[in-house]
Amino acid sequence: MRVMRTRYAWFRRGIGPAVARDVHESRGLTFLEVWVSTPLEECEKRDTKGLYAKARAGEIPNFTGVGQPYEEPESPELEVQFGEDLAASAQRVLDALRSSAARSA
């Protein structure tokens, strides 16, 4: 199992979930797109590198959610809502991975 996390807008314009899915499946790996739906305010609050502050100050142009629109995933297999219980969310992800792996076996 491989876990990939990314800023979604870059991901969709870069290789995209469909291409990533094809690459994984061609190698016998399970691909599961999980969207962790988190408000922008919470992302800014947790930003230990200060990237959002730099973007708001104009130091980082086209930063997702600030200088560039945030693009929600079109059809993730699983959505985890901000504020959900961590253990329950992790269990949902594991269950979805197991289910997806079982279907492709």
Secondary structure, DSSP 8 states (H G I E B T S, - for coil): -------HHHHHHTTHHHHHHHHHHHTT-----EEEE--HHHHHHT-TT-HHHHHHTTSSTT-BTTTB-----SS-SEEEETTS-HHHHHHHHHHHHHHHHHHH-
